[in-house]
């Protein structure tokens, strides 16, 4: 069952790790599968109640994903959660056993598959390249497969894509001599050659240096600014921070929860939270005695409190001053994506060792990555 949130809220000061208040249980589903769905005309791709089995391995079971136009959807989950299998379903490499997949209104594993793949750009976790060809020949061959043809205009587009990822000096070299990071950059350049409407990125920064990784994430945001849509699969929460318009948390091949990060955070942390810092921290020891303080938790350099409402901040500050406590800072606390992800996993009891949920083969046939 997939649930969505309906409340907004504040969260947590970045970088501080401390127990959070118990999540509120406002979890009434709003649609089949439980997640609030956007109007169909705003969806470029939908995965609805999809199951997929490879032999004895149940790779997906009741998977639900919606990719909205001009937005970044981030698929979060551990290795073996089903992220790579989901991408292969969207491109039509696999057909679902149950449920259905639609991309641009077409069935990617049926008659619409060729058009779907022409309108998508894909970067897999382990991209396939032609090692015995040069970088530029790899890109020229891809351009022909995309139907771009040959000529000056195509070469100009190749140069622009290569420049974006800083691989122009290596275009004349054989790809077999590229480093892992260089191969990833070449695969990224190949994926955007035809200006795809939907970009599917599976662990796109794997093997990249920090500068190249930043270029990839900058590209992701720029694509949506140009009206394109992105599905980003990752288990690196830091790289998805600030990018995700919507997150889909998956585990064991099923969708656990999906929605906008801010709205989901409001469900887990519905009360305003701030950190009070004082020149003498002893004066903060009695914060839990204020009637509008719901909870007080000591943190590094101060005390973080959950308050009954926003105006309580000023009330508590005055109360501290009246009791002789001089404040040096009042800092709003906002949850990071990491905070949210682990709160979701804890609520759904996913932090466990389970062989059935931890398979991580990479042959593409029995895989659930």
C-alpha positions in Angstrom: 0.0 0.0 0.0 1.4 3.4 -1.0 0.4 6.5 1.1 0.8 10.2 0.5 0.8 13.2 2.8 -1.5 16.1 3.0 0.2 18.5 5.4 3.0 20.9 5.2 5.5 21.4 8.0 8.9 22.5 9.1 11.8 20.3 9.8 15.3 20.0 10.9 18.6 21.8 11.0 21.0 20.3 8.4 23.6 18.0 9.6 22.3 17.3 13.1 21.3 13.8 13.9 18.9 13.2 16.8 15.7 11.3 17.4 12.7 12.9 15.8 9.1 13.1 17.2 6.9 10.1 16.4 5.5 10.5 12.9 1.8 11.3 12.6 -0.4 8.7 11.1 -2.4 10.7 8.6 -2.2 8.1 5.9 -5.5 7.8 4.2 -4.9 6.8 0.6 -6.2 9.2 -2.0 -6.1 7.0 -5.1 -5.5 3.4 -6.1 -2.1 2.6 -4.8 -2.5 5.3 -2.2 -0.5 8.1 -3.8 -2.0 11.3 -4.9 -1.8 11.2 -8.7 -1.4 14.2 -11.0 -3.8 14.6 -13.9 -3.1 12.2 -16.7 -2.2 14.9 -19.2 0.6 16.0 -16.9 2.2 12.6 -16.7 4.8 11.6 -19.3 5.1 8.1 -17.8 3.1 5.9 -15.4 3.9 2.5 -13.9 0.7 1.2 -12.3 0.6 -1.8 -10.0 3.3 -3.6 -11.9 4.7 -7.0 -11.0 7.7 -8.7 -12.6 9.2 -12.1 -11.9 12.4 -13.6 -13.2 12.3 -17.4 -12.5 12.1 -17.7 -8.7 12.9 -14.0 -8.1 10.0 -11.7 -7.6 11.7 -8.5 -8.9 8.8 -6.2 -8.7 5.5 -6.4 -6.9 2.8 -3.7 -7.0 5.3 -1.0 -8.2 3.8 2.5 -8.7 5.6 5.4 -10.3 4.4 8.6 -11.9 6.8 10.9 -13.8 5.3 14.3 -14.3 6.1 16.7 -17.1 9.0 19.1 -16.5 9.7 17.6 -13.1 12.4 15.5 -11.5 11.3 12.2 -10.0 13.9 10.5 -7.8 13.6 6.8 -7.3 15.2 6.0 -3.9 16.1 2.6 -2.5 18.9 0.3 -1.6 20.7 -2.0 -4.1 18.2 -4.8 -5.0 15.2 -2.6 -4.5 14.1 -2.8 -8.2 15.2 0.6 -9.5 17.0 -0.7 -12.6 14.2 -3.1 -13.5 11.8 -0.2 -13.3 13.8 1.7 -15.9 13.9 -1.3 -18.2 10.1 -1.5 -18.0 9.8 2.1 -18.9 12.0 1.7 -22.0 10.2 -1.5 -23.0 13.2 -3.8 -22.5 10.9 -5.8 -20.2 7.2 -6.3 -20.3 5.3 -6.4 -17.0 3.7 -9.7 -15.8 0.9 -7.7 -14.2 -0.2 -4.1 -14.2 0.6 -1.7 -17.0 3.3 0.8 -18.1 2.5 3.8 -20.3 5.1 6.3 -21.7 3.8 9.3 -23.7 0.5 7.4 -23.7 2.2 4.4 -25.5 2.9 0.8 -24.4 6.8 0.7 -24.4 6.8 -3.1 -24.7 4.3 -3.2 -27.5 3.8 -1.4 -30.8 4.8 2.0 -29.2 8.2 0.8 -28.1 10.2 2.2 -31.0 8.7 5.7 -30.6 9.2 5.6 -26.8 12.8 4.7 -27.1 13.4 7.4 -29.7 12.0 10.0 -27.3 13.9 8.8 -24.2 17.5 9.3 -23.2 19.0 6.5 -21.0 22.1 6.2 -19.0 22.5 2.9 -17.3 24.6 2.1 -14.2 27.0 0.2 -16.5 26.7 1.8 -19.9 27.5 -0.2 -23.0 30.0 1.5 -25.3 32.1 0.4 -28.3 35.6 0.1 -26.9 37.2 -0.4 -30.4 35.7 2.9 -31.7 36.8 6.4 -30.7 34.6 8.6 -28.6 33.4 10.6 -31.5 32.6 7.5 -33.6 30.5 6.2 -30.7 28.6 9.5 -30.7 28.2 9.6 -34.5 26.9 6.0 -34.5 24.4 6.9 -31.7 23.3 10.0 -33.7 22.5 7.8 -36.7 20.5 5.4 -34.5 18.5 8.3 -33.2 17.8 9.3 -36.8 19.8 12.5 -36.7 21.9 11.5 -39.8 25.3 12.9 -40.5 26.8 16.2 -41.4 27.9 19.5 -39.9 24.8 20.0 -37.8 25.2 16.6 -36.2 28.9 17.2 -35.5 28.0 20.5 -33.9 25.5 18.8 -31.6 28.1 16.2 -30.7 30.6 18.9 -29.9 28.1 20.6 -27.6 27.2 17.4 -25.8 30.9 16.5 -25.3 31.7 20.0 -24.1 29.0 19.8 -21.5 30.8 16.9 -19.9 34.3 17.9 -20.6 35.3 15.1 -22.9 36.2 17.0 -26.1 40.0 16.3 -25.7 39.4 12.6 -25.6 36.9 12.2 -28.4 39.6 11.0 -30.8 40.8 8.3 -28.5 39.6 4.7 -28.4 37.0 4.2 -25.7 38.7 1.1 -24.5 41.4 3.4 -23.0 38.9 5.6 -21.2 38.6 5.5 -17.4 35.3 4.6 -15.7 34.5 8.2 -15.2 35.3 9.1 -18.8 33.0 6.3 -20.0 30.2 7.6 -17.9 30.6 11.1 -19.3 30.6 9.7 -22.8 27.4 7.8 -22.1 25.8 11.0 -20.7 26.7 12.9 -23.8 25.2 10.2 -25.9 22.0 10.2 -23.9 21.3 13.9 -24.6 22.4 14.0 -28.3 18.8 13.9 -29.6 17.4 16.2 -27.0 15.1 13.6 -25.4 11.8 14.4 -23.7 12.4 12.0 -20.9 15.8 11.3 -19.4 16.3 8.1 -17.4 19.4 8.1 -15.3 20.5 5.0 -13.3 23.2 6.0 -10.8 24.5 8.6 -13.2 27.3 9.9 -11.0 28.9 6.6 -10.3 32.6 6.7 -10.9 32.6 10.5 -11.5 34.9 13.1 -9.9 33.1 15.8 -8.0 33.3 18.4 -10.8 31.7 15.9 -13.3 29.1 14.9 -10.9 28.1 18.5 -10.4 27.8 18.9 -14.2 25.4 15.9 -14.3 23.2 17.3 -11.6 23.2 20.7 -13.2 22.1 19.1 -16.5 19.3 17.4 -14.7 17.9 20.6 -13.4 18.4 22.4 -16.8 16.6 19.7 -18.6 13.4 20.3 -16.6 13.8 24.1 -17.1 13.6 23.3 -20.8 10.3 21.4 -20.4 11.9 17.9 -20.2 11.2 15.3 -17.6 13.7 13.2 -15.5 13.7 10.0 -13.6 16.8 9.7 -11.4 17.6 6.4 -9.7 20.1 6.6 -6.9 20.9 5.4 -3.4 23.1 8.5 -2.8 20.8 10.8 -0.9 23.1 13.7 -1.0 23.1 14.0 -4.8 19.3 14.0 -4.8 19.0 16.6 -2.1 17.4 19.8 -3.5 16.8 18.2 -6.9 13.8 16.0 -6.2 10.4 17.4 -7.1 8.9 14.1 -6.1 10.5 11.0 -4.5 9.5 7.4 -4.8 10.8 5.2 -2.1 11.1 1.5 -3.2 12.1 -1.6 -1.3 11.8 -5.3 -2.3 10.4 -4.4 -5.7 7.4 -2.4 -4.3 6.6 1.3 -3.8 6.6 2.1 -0.1 5.7 5.8 -0.3 5.8 8.6 -2.9 5.1 12.3 -2.9 6.7 15.7 -2.8 9.5 15.9 -0.2 8.1 18.9 1.6 4.7 17.4 2.0 6.1 14.1 3.2 8.3 15.9 5.7 5.1 17.7 7.0 3.7 14.3 7.7 6.6 13.1 9.8 7.4 16.4 11.4 4.1 18.3 11.6 5.2 20.6 14.4 7.5 23.6 14.0 11.0 22.8 15.3 13.8 25.2 16.2 17.1 24.9 17.9 17.9 27.4 20.7 21.5 28.1 21.4 22.7 30.0 24.4 26.0 31.4 25.8 25.3 29.3 28.9 23.6 26.1 27.9 22.6 25.4 31.5 19.8 27.9 31.0 18.3 25.7 28.3 17.9 22.7 30.6 14.4 23.7 31.6 12.9 24.3 28.2 10.6 21.3 28.5 8.8 23.1 31.3 7.4 25.8 29.0 3.7 25.0 28.3 4.1 25.4 24.5 7.2 23.2 24.2 6.0 19.7 23.2 9.5 18.1 23.2 13.0 19.2 23.9 16.0 17.3 22.7 19.7 18.2 23.5 21.8 18.5 20.4 25.3 19.7 19.7 25.5 23.3 20.8 21.9 23.7 22.0 18.5 22.2 22.5 16.1 21.5 19.7 12.4 21.8 20.6 9.1 20.9 19.0 6.6 23.7 19.5 2.8 23.9 19.6 2.8 26.5 16.8 5.0 29.1 15.1 4.2 32.1 17.4 5.5 29.9 20.3 9.1 30.8 19.2 8.8 34.3 20.4 7.0 33.2 23.6 9.8 30.8 24.5 12.5 33.3 23.7 10.9 35.9 26.0 10.4 33.2 28.7 14.1 32.3 28.5 15.2 35.9 28.7 12.9 36.5 31.8 14.7 33.6 33.5 18.2 35.1 32.7 19.2 33.0 29.7 20.9 35.0 27.0 20.3 33.4 23.6 23.0 33.6 20.9 20.9 31.9 18.1 17.5 30.6 17.2 17.8 28.3 14.2 14.8 26.8 12.3 15.3 23.0 11.8 14.5 21.5 8.5 14.8 17.8 7.6 17.2 16.7 4.9 16.2 14.1 2.3 18.3 11.6 4.3 16.2 12.4 7.4 13.0 11.8 5.4 14.2 8.6 3.7 15.2 6.9 7.0 12.0 8.1 8.7 10.0 6.4 6.0 12.1 3.2 6.2 11.8 3.1 10.0 8.0 3.6 9.9 7.6 0.7 7.4 10.1 -1.5 9.3 12.5 -1.7 6.4 15.8 -1.6 8.3 16.2 -5.3 8.5 18.2 -8.1 6.9 16.1 -10.1 4.5 17.6 -12.3 1.8 14.5 -12.0 -0.3 14.9 -8.2 -0.4 18.7 -8.1 -0.7 19.4 -9.9 -4.0 21.6 -7.8 -6.3 22.5 -9.7 -9.4 23.6 -7.7 -12.5 23.0 -10.0 -15.4 19.8 -8.1 -16.4 17.7 -11.3 -16.4 17.2 -12.1 -12.7 18.3 -8.7 -11.5 16.6 -6.4 -9.1 18.8 -3.4 -8.7 
